Amino acid sequence: MSLSQSKLTAQGQISVPAEIRKKLGVGPGSVLEWEQKNDEIVVRRAGRHTSEEVHKALFPDAVAATKATLNVKDGIRKHMLQKHARR
């Protein structure tokens, strides 16, 4: 399913459509990662790891994240979406 389209410039640059920027939560200076999976190219915001994934990587034998941790994560997500929202 195609969400939208971009046109490639002579210099090899593209513009990311506004609806995609909002879905990815990206703005000026954001870094995007491109990955080839079989015959598709996947684009995602670079460094997008949940706090739970980071915690599991650092402390593999630790207790699972508490509800308070999830609330903090939701608060950070809301703040970043508001910060990078088009006004």
N, C-alpha and C positions, 0 to 999 in steps of 0.2 A: 504494500500500500504506500503510495507516494504522498508525502505530506505537502511538499512544495518544491520549487525548483530554484536553482541558482545558475548564473551564467559565468563561465570562466573567462577572465580577461586575458589579453595577450601576454601579460606577465605571470600568468598561472594563478591568479588570485580569484577568490570567490567571496561573495557576501552571504552571510548566514541569515536566512529569513527570520524576521522578528518572532514568529511563533515558535521556531526552533530554539532561538536564543532564550526565550522564556521557559520552554520545556527543560532545557539544559541548565538554566540558571547562570548563564554566562553574560559577560559584558566586556567592555574595552579592556584589553590586557589579559583576558582569559586564554588559557592554553587548551587546545583540543587535541585529542589523540585519534589517529586513524588506524584501523586494524582490518586486515583482509581475512575474511572467513569464507572459504570456498570461493564462490563467485560473487560475493557481496562485500561491500566496504562498510564498516561500522564506525561511526563518529561519536565520540563521547568526551565529556569534560575530563581533562587530565587530573590525576590525583584524587579521584572521587572514591574515597573509601569511607565506609561507615566507622563510627567510633567503636562499634562492636568488633569489626574486622581488625582494626588496629589493636584493640585490647587482646583479642585472641592470638594475634601474631606475637605480641610481646609477652603475654602470660597464658600460654596454652593450657595450663592446669588450673587456672583461676576459676572462680565462681562466675556464672553468667551475669550479664549486665542487669542492674536493678531498674525499677521503674523510674527512679529519679534520674538515672543516666539517660533513659529514653526521653524524658521530659526536657532535659538539657539539649539533647540532640534535636528535638522538634523545635525548640526555641531558637537554636542557631540556624536551622534550615529556614524558618520564617523570617528571621532577620536578614539572611543573605538574599532571599527572594525579594524582600522589600527593598533592599539596598540596590539591587540590580534591575528592578522593575522599571519599565519605561514610564516616564511621567508625562 
